[in-house]
Amino acid sequence: MGLKTSQIWDHFKKLDGNVEAPRAACMYCGKDYACHPILNGTSNMWSHLGVCKKFPFVIDRKQKL
């Protein structure tokens, strides 16, 4: 069984820094978020993509998911 990786990493890059409190930055606007795999997960980054003004794939921000 292979390692599962979220597709969020197509839109964020990990930043060098504290190994115990890793952070990742949005490739579109540069905003950074905590990305510890156990403590934070990726939901905060997914939420950011829904509101990121520079994310090129958001078509209608008013449409409910």
Secondary structure as GFF3:
##gff-version 3
##sequence-region A 1 65
A	DSSP	three_ten_helix	7	10	.	.	.	ID=ss1
A	DSSP	beta_strand	12	15	.	.	.	ID=ss2
A	DSSP	beta_strand	23	26	.	.	.	ID=ss3
A	DSSP	beta_strand	32	34	.	.	.	ID=ss4
A	DSSP	alpha_helix	43	51	.	.	.	ID=ss5
###
